[in-house]
Amino acid sequence: MNLWALTDLMRMIGERLSDRLSRPVGLGRYAELVDSFHIYGSYFKEFEGFLGTVEKRKFEDRVWETRFARSFFDEARRKIQGQS
């Protein structure tokens, strides 16, 4: 949820700055370096070959942009708020 929380925080700050400055404030890029895959013993075999593939892929193939994930987070927000 770091991705959602921090990009949503960026959005909120941008909106407030836009209001205060009376002009649009665009958002920059958000990049997060994750150093833990939270691999648990029961899943290790499934994960074993994955690490070698990560460094071979281009950066663009290893990241998700906010627009890709927005629908997932919008749905999660509605569920958390008790909406369908």
N, CA, C and O atoms as a GROMACS GRO file, in nm:
protein
  336
    1MET      N    1   0.081  -0.120   0.000
    1MET     CA    2   0.000   0.000   0.000
    1MET      C    3   0.085   0.126   0.000
    1MET      O    4   0.031   0.237  -0.010
    2ASN      N    5   0.218   0.114   0.011
    2ASN     CA    6   0.301   0.234   0.004
    2ASN      C    7   0.275   0.311  -0.124
    2ASN      O    8   0.263   0.434  -0.122
    3LEU      N    9   0.265   0.239  -0.234
    3LEU     CA   10   0.242   0.304  -0.363
    3LEU      C   11   0.117   0.390  -0.357
    3LEU      O   12   0.118   0.506  -0.397
    4TRP      N   13   0.010   0.332  -0.308
    4TRP     CA   14  -0.116   0.407  -0.302
    4TRP      C   15  -0.105   0.525  -0.206
    4TRP      O   16  -0.140   0.638  -0.242
    5ALA      N   17  -0.058   0.500  -0.086
    5ALA     CA   18  -0.055   0.606   0.015
    5ALA      C   19   0.034   0.723  -0.028
    5ALA      O   20  -0.006   0.838  -0.014
    6LEU      N   21   0.150   0.694  -0.078
    6LEU     CA   22   0.242   0.803  -0.111
    6LEU      C   23   0.203   0.878  -0.238
    6LEU      O   24   0.221   0.999  -0.244
    7THR      N   25   0.149   0.809  -0.338
    7THR     CA   26   0.104   0.881  -0.457
    7THR      C   27  -0.023   0.960  -0.428
    7THR      O   28  -0.044   1.066  -0.485
    8ASP      N   29  -0.107   0.909  -0.339
    8ASP     CA   30  -0.226   0.985  -0.301
    8ASP      C   31  -0.187   1.109  -0.220
    8ASP      O   32  -0.247   1.215  -0.234
    9LEU      N   33  -0.086   1.094  -0.135
    9LEU     CA   34  -0.034   1.209  -0.060
    9LEU      C   35   0.022   1.314  -0.157
    9LEU      O   36   0.000   1.433  -0.139
   10MET      N   37   0.095   1.268  -0.259
   10MET     CA   38   0.145   1.362  -0.361
   10MET      C   39   0.030   1.437  -0.427
   10MET      O   40   0.037   1.558  -0.447
   11ARG      N   41  -0.074   1.365  -0.460
   11ARG     CA   42  -0.191   1.427  -0.524
   11ARG      C   43  -0.252   1.533  -0.433
   11ARG      O   44  -0.283   1.643  -0.478
   12MET      N   45  -0.270   1.499  -0.304
   12MET     CA   46  -0.331   1.593  -0.210
   12MET      C   47  -0.244   1.718  -0.192
   12MET      O   48  -0.296   1.830  -0.188
   13ILE      N   49  -0.115   1.700  -0.182
   13ILE     CA   50  -0.025   1.815  -0.168
   13ILE      C   51  -0.032   1.901  -0.294
   13ILE      O   52  -0.036   2.023  -0.286
   14GLY      N   53  -0.033   1.836  -0.410
   14GLY     CA   54  -0.044   1.910  -0.536
   14GLY      C   55  -0.172   1.991  -0.544
   14GLY      O   56  -0.170   2.106  -0.588
   15GLU      N   57  -0.284   1.932  -0.500
   15GLU     CA   58  -0.411   2.005  -0.501
   15GLU      C   59  -0.407   2.126  -0.408
   15GLU      O   60  -0.454   2.234  -0.443
   16ARG      N   61  -0.350   2.108  -0.290
   16ARG     CA   62  -0.342   2.220  -0.195
   16ARG      C   63  -0.250   2.331  -0.246
   16ARG      O   64  -0.279   2.450  -0.232
   17LEU      N   65  -0.138   2.290  -0.305
   17LEU     CA   66  -0.048   2.390  -0.362
   17LEU      C   67  -0.118   2.465  -0.476
   17LEU      O   68  -0.105   2.587  -0.488
   18SER      N   69  -0.190   2.392  -0.560
   18SER     CA   70  -0.263   2.455  -0.669
   18SER      C   71  -0.361   2.559  -0.616
   18SER      O   72  -0.372   2.669  -0.670
   19ASP      N   73  -0.432   2.523  -0.510
   19ASP     CA   74  -0.527   2.617  -0.449
   19ASP      C   75  -0.455   2.740  -0.395
   19ASP      O   76  -0.499   2.853  -0.418
   20ARG      N   77  -0.346   2.719  -0.324
   20ARG     CA   78  -0.275   2.832  -0.262
   20ARG      C   79  -0.207   2.922  -0.366
   20ARG      O   80  -0.201   3.044  -0.349
   21LEU      N   81  -0.158   2.861  -0.472
   21LEU     CA   82  -0.085   2.938  -0.573
   21LEU      C   83  -0.176   2.988  -0.685
   21LEU      O   84  -0.134   3.066  -0.770
   22SER      N   85  -0.301   2.942  -0.684
   22SER     CA   86  -0.398   2.978  -0.789
   22SER      C   87  -0.347   2.944  -0.929
   22SER      O   88  -0.370   3.018  -1.025
   23ARG      N   89  -0.280   2.834  -0.938
   23ARG     CA   90  -0.236   2.782  -1.068
   23ARG      C   91  -0.214   2.632  -1.057
   23ARG      O   92  -0.192   2.580  -0.947
   24PRO      N   93  -0.221   2.562  -1.168
   24PRO     CA   94  -0.204   2.416  -1.163
   24PRO      C   95  -0.063   2.377  -1.120
   24PRO      O   96   0.035   2.440  -1.160
   25VAL      N   97  -0.055   2.275  -1.040
   25VAL     CA   98   0.074   2.218  -1.000
   25VAL      C   99   0.071   2.072  -1.042
   25VAL      O  100  -0.008   1.993  -0.990
   26GLY      N  101   0.158   2.037  -1.135
   26GLY     CA  102   0.164   1.899  -1.183
   26GLY      C  103   0.242   1.811  -1.087
   26GLY      O  104   0.326   1.859  -1.011
   27LEU      N  105   0.214   1.684  -1.093
   27LEU     CA  106   0.285   1.589  -1.007
   27LEU      C  107   0.404   1.531  -1.082
   27LEU      O  108   0.399   1.509  -1.203
   28GLY      N  109   0.508   1.506  -1.008
   28GLY     CA  110   0.626   1.443  -1.066
   28GLY      C  111   0.612   1.292  -1.066
   28GLY      O  112   0.504   1.238  -1.043
   29ARG      N  113   0.719   1.228  -1.090
   29ARG     CA  114   0.723   1.083  -1.094
   29ARG      C  115   0.747   1.029  -0.954
   29ARG      O  116   0.820   1.088  -0.875
   30TYR      N  117   0.685   0.917  -0.923
   30TYR     CA  118   0.709   0.849  -0.796
   30TYR      C  119   0.779   0.718  -0.826
   30TYR      O  120   0.730   0.639  -0.906
   31ALA      N  121   0.890   0.696  -0.764
   31ALA     CA  122   0.961   0.569  -0.779
   31ALA      C  123   0.990   0.514  -0.641
   31ALA      O  124   1.032   0.588  -0.551
   32GLU      N  125   0.968   0.388  -0.623
   32GLU     CA  126   0.992   0.325  -0.494
   32GLU      C  127   1.083   0.206  -0.515
   32GLU      O  128   1.055   0.120  -0.599
   33LEU      N  129   1.189   0.199  -0.440
   33LEU     CA  130   1.281   0.086  -0.445
   33LEU      C  131   1.245  -0.005  -0.328
   33LEU      O  132   1.258   0.033  -0.212
   34VAL      N  133   1.202  -0.124  -0.360
   34VAL     CA  134   1.162  -0.218  -0.257
   34VAL      C  135   1.274  -0.319  -0.239
   34VAL      O  136   1.321  -0.379  -0.335
   35ASP      N  137   1.317  -0.336  -0.116
   35ASP     CA  138   1.428  -0.427  -0.093
   35ASP      C  139   1.390  -0.554  -0.018
   35ASP      O  140   1.476  -0.628   0.029
   36SER      N  141   1.261  -0.578  -0.008
   36SER     CA  142   1.217  -0.699   0.060
   36SER      C  143   1.097  -0.758  -0.012
   36SER      O  144   0.996  -0.690  -0.033
   37PHE      N  145   1.108  -0.883  -0.050
   37PHE     CA  146   0.998  -0.949  -0.118
   37PHE      C  147   0.908  -1.025  -0.020
   37PHE      O  148   0.809  -1.085  -0.062
   38HIS      N  149   0.939  -1.024   0.107
   38HIS     CA  150   0.861  -1.094   0.208
   38HIS      C  151   0.836  -1.240   0.168
   38HIS      O  152   0.722  -1.285   0.158
   39ILE      N  153   0.944  -1.309   0.144
   39ILE     CA  154   0.935  -1.449   0.102
   39ILE      C  155   0.929  -1.536   0.227
   39ILE      O  156   1.016  -1.529   0.314
   40TYR      N  157   0.826  -1.615   0.234
   40TYR     CA  158   0.810  -1.704   0.348
   40TYR      C  159   0.843  -1.846   0.302
   40TYR      O  160   0.829  -1.879   0.185
   41GLY      N  161   0.886  -1.928   0.395
   41GLY     CA  162   0.932  -2.063   0.364
   41GLY      C  163   0.842  -2.142   0.271
   41GLY      O  164   0.892  -2.210   0.181
   42SER      N  165   0.714  -2.137   0.292
   42SER     CA  166   0.623  -2.218   0.213
   42SER      C  167   0.617  -2.174   0.067
   42SER      O  168   0.569  -2.249  -0.018
   43TYR      N  169   0.665  -2.052   0.035
   43TYR     CA  170   0.659  -2.001  -0.102
   43TYR      C  171   0.797  -1.994  -0.169
   43TYR      O  172   0.807  -1.952  -0.284
   44PHE      N  173   0.901  -2.035  -0.099
   44PHE     CA  174   1.035  -2.015  -0.150
   44PHE      C  175   1.057  -2.083  -0.285
   44PHE      O  176   1.114  -2.023  -0.375
   45LYS      N  177   1.013  -2.205  -0.300
   45LYS     CA  178   1.034  -2.278  -0.427
   45LYS      C  179   0.970  -2.203  -0.544
   45LYS      O  180   1.029  -2.196  -0.651
   46GLU      N  181   0.850  -2.148  -0.524
   46GLU     CA  182   0.782  -2.075  -0.630
   46GLU      C  183   0.859  -1.947  -0.668
   46GLU      O  184   0.852  -1.903  -0.783
   47PHE      N  185   0.930  -1.890  -0.574
   47PHE     CA  186   0.996  -1.762  -0.593
   47PHE      C  187   1.141  -1.776  -0.641
   47PHE      O  188   1.199  -1.680  -0.693
   48GLU      N  189   1.197  -1.893  -0.625
   48GLU     CA  190   1.339  -1.916  -0.647
   48GLU      C  191   1.391  -1.863  -0.781
   48GLU      O  192   1.496  -1.799  -0.785
   49GLY      N  193   1.322  -1.888  -0.890
   49GLY     CA  194   1.370  -1.846  -1.020
   49GLY      C  195   1.339  -1.702  -1.055
   49GLY      O  196   1.392  -1.650  -1.153
   50PHE      N  197   1.257  -1.638  -0.978
   50PHE     CA  198   1.212  -1.502  -1.010
   50PHE      C  199   1.322  -1.398  -0.998
   50PHE      O  200   1.332  -1.310  -1.084
   51LEU      N  201   1.403  -1.405  -0.895
   51LEU     CA  202   1.503  -1.301  -0.871
   51LEU      C  203   1.599  -1.283  -0.988
   51LEU      O  204   1.636  -1.170  -1.020
   52GLY      N  205   1.639  -1.390  -1.052
   52GLY     CA  206   1.729  -1.381  -1.165
   52GLY      C  207   1.668  -1.309  -1.284
   52GLY      O  208   1.741  -1.252  -1.366
   53THR      N  209   1.538  -1.311  -1.295
   53THR     CA  210   1.472  -1.247  -1.410
   53THR      C  211   1.460  -1.096  -1.390
   53THR      O  212   1.451  -1.023  -1.488
   54VAL      N  213   1.459  -1.048  -1.267
   54VAL     CA  214   1.436  -0.906  -1.240
   54VAL      C  215   1.545  -0.820  -1.301
   54VAL      O  216   1.516  -0.725  -1.374
   55GLU      N  217   1.669  -0.851  -1.273
   55GLU     CA  218   1.778  -0.765  -1.321
   55GLU      C  219   1.797  -0.772  -1.472
   55GLU      O  220   1.864  -0.685  -1.529
   56LYS      N  221   1.741  -0.871  -1.538
   56LYS     CA  222   1.754  -0.883  -1.684
   56LYS      C  223   1.649  -0.799  -1.758
   56LYS      O  224   1.664  -0.775  -1.878
   57ARG      N  225   1.545  -0.756  -1.688
   57ARG     CA  226   1.439  -0.679  -1.754
   57ARG      C  227   1.471  -0.530  -1.754
   57ARG      O  228   1.538  -0.480  -1.664
   58LYS      N  229   1.422  -0.459  -1.857
   58LYS     CA  230   1.438  -0.314  -1.862
   58LYS      C  231   1.358  -0.250  -1.749
   58LYS      O  232   1.260  -0.308  -1.700
   59PHE      N  233   1.399  -0.132  -1.709
   59PHE     CA  234   1.331  -0.060  -1.602
   59PHE      C  235   1.181  -0.047  -1.630
   59PHE      O  236   1.099  -0.072  -1.541
   60GLU      N  237   1.146  -0.010  -1.753
   60GLU     CA  238   1.006   0.010  -1.789
   60GLU      C  239   0.923  -0.117  -1.774
   60GLU      O  240   0.802  -0.111  -1.755
   61ASP      N  241   0.988  -0.232  -1.783
   61ASP     CA  242   0.918  -0.360  -1.769
   61ASP      C  243   0.907  -0.405  -1.623
   61ASP      O  244   0.840  -0.504  -1.593
   62ARG      N  245   0.974  -0.332  -1.533
   62ARG     CA  246   0.972  -0.368  -1.391
   62ARG      C  247   0.889  -0.275  -1.305
   62ARG      O  248   0.878  -0.297  -1.185
   63VAL      N  249   0.831  -0.171  -1.364
   63VAL     CA  250   0.758  -0.073  -1.285
   63VAL      C  251   0.614  -0.060  -1.335
   63VAL      O  252   0.584  -0.090  -1.450
   64TRP      N  253   0.527  -0.014  -1.247
   64TRP     CA  254   0.388   0.016  -1.281
   64TRP      C  255   0.368   0.165  -1.263
   64TRP      O  256   0.417   0.224  -1.167
   65GLU      N  257   0.297   0.224  -1.354
   65GLU     CA  258   0.262   0.364  -1.340
   65GLU      C  259   0.129   0.373  -1.265
   65GLU      O  260   0.050   0.279  -1.267
   66THR      N  261   0.106   0.486  -1.201
   66THR     CA  262  -0.015   0.504  -1.122
   66THR      C  263  -0.140   0.475  -1.203
   66THR      O  264  -0.234   0.413  -1.153
   67ARG      N  265  -0.142   0.520  -1.329
   67ARG     CA  266  -0.263   0.500  -1.410
   67ARG      C  267  -0.295   0.352  -1.427
   67ARG      O  268  -0.412   0.316  -1.442
   68PHE      N  269  -0.191   0.265  -1.426
   68PHE     CA  270  -0.214   0.121  -1.437
   68PHE      C  271  -0.291   0.070  -1.315
   68PHE      O  272  -0.383  -0.011  -1.327
   69ALA      N  273  -0.252   0.117  -1.198
   69ALA     CA  274  -0.307   0.064  -1.074
   69ALA      C  275  -0.428   0.140  -1.022
   69ALA      O  276  -0.493   0.093  -0.929
   70ARG      N  277  -0.459   0.256  -1.079
   70ARG     CA  278  -0.565   0.342  -1.025
   70ARG      C  279  -0.696   0.267  -1.003
   70ARG      O  280  -0.757   0.282  -0.898
   71SER      N  281  -0.741   0.187  -1.099
   71SER     CA  282  -0.870   0.120  -1.084
   71SER      C  283  -0.869   0.023  -0.965
   71SER      O  284  -0.970   0.008  -0.896
   72PHE      N  285  -0.754  -0.043  -0.941
   72PHE     CA  286  -0.744  -0.134  -0.828
   72PHE      C  287  -0.758  -0.057  -0.696
   72PHE      O  288  -0.828  -0.101  -0.604
   73PHE      N  289  -0.692   0.058  -0.687
   73PHE     CA  290  -0.696   0.136  -0.566
   73PHE      C  291  -0.831   0.204  -0.545
   73PHE      O  292  -0.878   0.218  -0.432
   74ASP      N  293  -0.893   0.247  -0.654
   74ASP     CA  294  -1.027   0.305  -0.643
   74ASP      C  295  -1.125   0.202  -0.588
   74ASP      O  296  -1.208   0.233  -0.502
   75GLU      N  297  -1.115   0.080  -0.638
   75GLU     CA  298  -1.201  -0.028  -0.589
   75GLU      C  299  -1.174  -0.056  -0.441
   75GLU      O  300  -1.267  -0.073  -0.362
   76ALA      N  301  -1.046  -0.062  -0.404
   76ALA     CA  302  -1.010  -0.087  -0.264
   76ALA      C  303  -1.062   0.024  -0.174
   76ALA      O  304  -1.111  -0.004  -0.064
   77ARG      N  305  -1.052   0.150  -0.219
   77ARG     CA  306  -1.101   0.262  -0.138
   77ARG      C  307  -1.250   0.248  -0.113
   77ARG      O  308  -1.296   0.268   0.000
   78ARG      N  309  -1.327   0.212  -0.217
   78ARG     CA  310  -1.472   0.196  -0.200
   78ARG      C  311  -1.502   0.084  -0.099
   78ARG      O  312  -1.591   0.098  -0.015
   79LYS      N  313  -1.430  -0.024  -0.109
   79LYS     CA  314  -1.453  -0.137  -0.017
   79LYS      C  315  -1.419  -0.098   0.127
   79LYS      O  316  -1.492  -0.134   0.220
   80ILE      N  317  -1.310  -0.026   0.145
   80ILE     CA  318  -1.269   0.017   0.279
   80ILE      C  319  -1.375   0.112   0.338
   80ILE      O  320  -1.402   0.108   0.458
   81GLN      N  321  -1.433   0.195   0.253
   81GLN     CA  322  -1.534   0.290   0.298
   81GLN      C  323  -1.672   0.225   0.311
   81GLN      O  324  -1.769   0.292   0.346
   82GLY      N  325  -1.680   0.097   0.282
   82GLY     CA  326  -1.808   0.026   0.297
   82GLY      C  327  -1.903   0.041   0.180
   82GLY      O  328  -2.022   0.012   0.191
   83GLN      N  329  -1.850   0.087   0.068
   83GLN     CA  330  -1.932   0.100  -0.052
   83GLN      C  331  -1.907  -0.022  -0.140
   83GLN      O  332  -1.807  -0.091  -0.125
   84SER      N  333  -1.998  -0.047  -0.231
   84SER     CA  334  -1.978  -0.163  -0.321
   84SER      C  335  -1.909  -0.123  -0.448
   84SER      O  336  -1.885  -0.208  -0.534
   0.00000   0.00000   0.00000
